[in-house]
Amino acid sequence: MKWLSRKVTCNSHGQDSSYFLGWQEYEKNPYDEFQNPNGIIQMGLAENQLSFHLSESWLSRNPDAAGFKRDGESIFKEIALFQDYHGLPAFKNALVGFMEKIRGHKVSFDPKKLVLTAGATSANETLIFCLAEPGEAFLLPTPYYPGFDRDLKWRTGVEIVPIHCSSSNGFRITQSALDDAYKQAQKSNLSVKGVLITNPSNPLGTTVSREELSLLINFVSAKEIHLISDEIYSGTVFDSPDFISIVEELKDKNLEDTDVWNRVHIVYSLSKDLGLPGFRVGAIYSNDEIVVAAATKMSSFGLVSSQTQYLLSAMLSDKMFTSNYIAENQKKLRERHDMLVLGLQEVGISCLKSNAGLFCWVDMRHLLSSNTFEAEMELWKKILYKVGLNVSPGSSCHCTEPGWFRVCFANMGEETLKLSLQRIKAFVESTMTSNNDVGAYSQRQSPRNSRRRSIPNWVLRLSSHDRESDR
Ligand SMILES: Cc1ncc(COP(=O)(O)O)c(C=O)c1O
């Protein structure tokens, strides 16, 4: 296809990963209680639908906000004409206030250092454009959010080098994993520009510990590189330990106004904490003035519409609403999380212990027919087509151990979650009793290298570096 650009025809978008393929299969046969009761239940979408009643009730109490009005008077023209890419000051003030509240007011944010973007997707890409050249690299702990292949690599030409984390320590980031990833990048002649973490983690649903944050700060300080902390799930922490933002750790280490202070950047969005992915509200927060200025110019390519800013500045300025929302939402998330974890436990499936997010990281290694990514795909297809659940296989998150799946619990009603648990139960019971090849893996571990050889092609295409590591 000579007449099209390489961007269009290259594979680095990641569209052919099972993460996106599962969505396509779901679209063809979506579950509906009445219209399609045997359809596929979507458990591969990290959406938060648990607290809409709160935002909807706020909207009915505050009709001016969505009705282009101030004190009853129309401000339609003012909003329709507003196009300053610095954003509405009232909205930026309200957004930093919300971010501070989520962090228990342990840190404060300056709205001048905030750049508005069309979601965290745009925020992450914009930051990468600001911090790295095509062909340079960012290190990312695995497993990671499958969308990062698109967001960080596709248009920027920047490479992702995985920091391999393992189940042996609950997928925590270690010094040796960081060092190995750095060495791997050097071996591949890639200059490392930074590390990107998600805190809380997608797909693990865990908060990053103080020790890990400290390790990361020391690492980026020593290497003189950047640290991006995607804190899009910061408001979803429903259990201890508390969420610690990277800025809090920097403050506690007395690193304000130092070099590293300017090289740490936060990404945020209202897609998860407020359940508004359709509104496309994201932000970059950086202490580096040049990054803020450049990202502000770039934000022209993905601004947040002025009516959205107007509506949300009113909603987020209502302190009673935000306090109540955060607390209620966390309570609901905890209930849902517990329901999924206990339901899976009943059929012998365990989850990584988690305290945040809209999903669980589920261990189905004992259901694999062998310790390979082919077996993971085989199991994923069974779960998708036979059980009727779209979950995300660990390989789509670049997990190096076959058999882990991300399962979302906040994008559906309680009855649907109950049904999905019933379906899993029936599946596990039937396979355990009738089919000896499934589950047989736990008795006969295959050699380590056979796992590497059997990684499916699309996994290899998504991150060429995954296969190069042989630890
Ligand atoms: C870690 C992470 N970053 C960024 C995004 C993109 O979010 P947004 O809808 O704000 O673009 C997601 C969405 O799932 C995510 O999980």
The ligand as an ORCA input file, in Angstrom:
! r2SCAN-3c Opt
* xyz 0 1
  C      -3.340      3.238     33.116
  C      -4.222      3.936     32.124
  N      -3.787      5.071     31.553
  C      -4.529      5.707     30.642
  C      -5.774      5.231     30.252
  C      -6.580      6.013     29.249
  O      -7.563      6.765     29.906
  P      -8.427      7.911     29.220
  O      -9.802      7.339     29.004
  O      -8.481      9.032     30.217
  O      -7.782      8.309     27.965
  C      -6.281      4.065     30.832
  C      -7.579      3.527     30.431
  O      -7.934      2.402     30.681
  C      -5.476      3.395     31.789
  O      -5.886      2.284     32.384
*
